[in-house]
Amino acid sequence: MKQPSRVDLATQSSHEPRGDVLARADRARHLPASVRKAHGWLRATPGGLVALALAVGAGAGAGAVVFRYLILGFTYLFSGHRDYSAVGRAAYGYDHEIGFWFVLFAPVLGGLLYGPLIHLFAREARGHGVPEVMLAVAERGGRIRPQVAVIKSFASALCIGSGGSVGREGPIVQIGSALGSTIGQLIRIPESRLRVLVACGAAGGISATFNAPIAGVFFGLELILRDFEAESFGVVVLASFVADIIGRAAFGSHPFLRLPAFELHSPVEYVFYLGLGLLASLVGVAFIRVLYGSEDLADRLWRGPEWLRPAAGGLLLGVLLLALPQLYGVGYPPLEQAIRGHTVLWLLLVLLAGKILATSLTIAIGGSGGVFAPSLFMGAMLGSAYGVAVNHVAPSLSGPVGAYGIVGMGAVFAAAARAPITAVIIIFELTGNYRIILPLMFAIALAAGISSLLSRDTIYTLKLRRRGIDVMRGRGANLMQLLTVADAMQPLPTSLRADTPLSEAIARLSESASDGLPVVDDGGRYLGTLGWQQVEQAMRDNALDARACDLAQPVPPLTRSETLEEALGALLRAHSGLPVLAAPDGGAVGWLTHLDVLRAYDSRLRQGLAQARRHGGRPGPERARAGDPPAHLGAYRVVDLELATNQFPVGQMISDIPWPPHSTVLAIRRGERSFRPDGRERLQKGDRLSLLVPTAAADRLVDAITAAGSRDRRDDGDRTAGDHIANRKSGP
């Protein structure tokens, strides 16, 4: 059996030179006081976050307008028509003598342009875009390279304009997110806020592109940020609002799809919509499997340079477009024709199968575009075909064909993306039709539920999990699970007797450094904790004759063996310090407060820092070339990595792995158990590692591990996955 390849993780990363950090800090000190004040306001205040969100929303809106015009321009260039999918098998618009045969070569020419563009400048611009944004939020603190916005715009516009059967929502999400990330990185805001700005960019892009501000908000929160906290919700709403204003100024205020209004005619129709939800779930899951199966097949068959792959595969796409020109580009005109009932049943089914194949082929050959619009197209074809069949079987009980087409659009997207809230809202905003909201919700909920039973992953998350990233996973190891109460507790403060009067209890609390004191009976048995909250309540109630045993809060004590993560939950519930017992029924031997937990956590991090600086992260003489280590914890990040494949470093001892300079493994979570490893520990598939890594090295370390996972599927036998990674040059 082939041994996993050795990956030189250290060559993938380098930390920022200390001199550069000091120089930047010196420049910041010489800035005018007003500039420093404004910078601090933007970085740390709620008002600053609002201002940044408004700027990101405006930028995303403008980017969406430019992107749509780029698609329009390239479509005119390659086909001579505004939207070739609307004109059937028409001749080339600028030279009718060429006829319709240009469709064979348009994807090839487009691939020759966007293939090298992606390969040379931003390889993350390949594919449908949303998974890359999810990866940036989940693993990189929201950091996206600035050039991604520009490269993604041109690559996706070239791909769609030359016939690529993909959508524009994935590219505009990645474009808006890259803009938000770039602005946040320039201001140097904390990672928690940087992630929010990424979601603002995604929401703004969706809002302006589809004239759907509410759907943009929920797309950003449900799919990208996966967080509905009040602060996040508010700023994402503002960004979506500003972007939509810009989009409406450019494209008008009408719904994105102009469809006739439909309504429910009979409660019996819910039975029909149940069947549609079931079929939509099957189509959504089939789309996921065909898409990634096509990528795997292309990876195995293609032996040429990656930059040439879109052009070579473009010839196959051209043959398919020659047979079904309705699949050229995004394909909204055929979608509208199907909803209006102007497409025959056999053609609906052919277009459904053809769209699955055409979109999968476009992505598999290295194209750049989204999968949202294709899922809407598939849903419209499925729903309309289903509506035609139902109308034929039960004409007096069923509604119009278009109603099933609209519901099918949302149901297939929900089955593929597993985002039911976004699906309901975006179909409502795209069509402006509220009358069928109940069957829409019913079918979408059913499709999403059945899809989750048939497939663990969504069309967005599967791409990441195949590279070793699971954004829906449980938590990794953290120091709070490794440190115990015994590591952090302090000596037990002098206890209060049960009969201690209120006045004496106040005096004792005033003299104590703790926020509470234990109350014990005459035998030393713990009765509860008395803190300032209980004392203040007694004073408000004029209970001057109260004793300590009357006021003590009966919170459960801690034991020495509990983890600090468990203890922290108890401390939060108690609102005061807690006693530590030697055994569940024993006497108190120590005392733990929030401050003690923080001290223990900080101490363990500093131990890790000292270990990283001492060992340099590399064995042997390589240490001498590692450079000076960062001098403080602020220059480090705790990186959470999952080893999801059998590729390197699985099977290796920690001490044998060439980690980035000045890094150390803090903890490993294996199954439900977390532990502190030593150098002899061998890593296993499925391990979750928490590493202390210099900040500038963290992203490239994640790239090295995830690239190993993706290369595992396309190993050609001549160069292993590890060789590809080890020979990749790290950036500055």
Secondary structure, DSSP 8 states (H G I E B T S, - for coil): --------GGGG-----HHHHHHHHHHHHTS-HHHHHHHHHHHHSHHHHHHHHHHHHHHHHHHHHHHHHHHHHHHHHHHSSS-GGGS-S---TT-GGGGGGHHHHHHHHHHHHHHHHHHHH-GGGSB-SHHHHHHHHHHSTT---THHHHHHHHHHHHHHHTT---BSHHHHHHHHHHHHHHHHHHHT--HHHHHHHHHHHHHHHHHHHHT-HHHHHHIIIIIII----HHHHHHHHHHHHHHHHHHHHHH-SS-SS---------TTHHHHHHHHHHHHHHHHHHHHHHHHHHHHHHHHH--S-GGGHHHHHHHHHHHHHHH-GGGSSS-HHHHHHHHTT-S-HHHHHHHHHHHHHHHHHHHHTT-B-BSHHHHHHHHHHHHHHHHHHHHHH-TTT---HHHHHHHHHHHHHHHHH--HHHHHHHHHHHH---TTHHHHHHHHHHHHHHHHHH-SS-TTHHHHHTTT--TT------HHHH-BHHHH-B-----EETT-BHHHHHHHHHH-SSSEEEEE-TT--EEEEEEHHHHHHHHHTT-TT-BHHHH-B----EETTSBHHHHHHHHHHHTS-EEEESSTTS-EEEEE-HHHHHHHHHHHHHHHHHHHHHHTTS-GGGGGGS----SSGGGEEEEEEE--SSSTTTTSBGGGS---TT-EEEEEEETTEEE---TT-B--TT-EEEEEEEHHHHHHHHHHHHHHHHHTTS--SSS-HHHHHHTS----
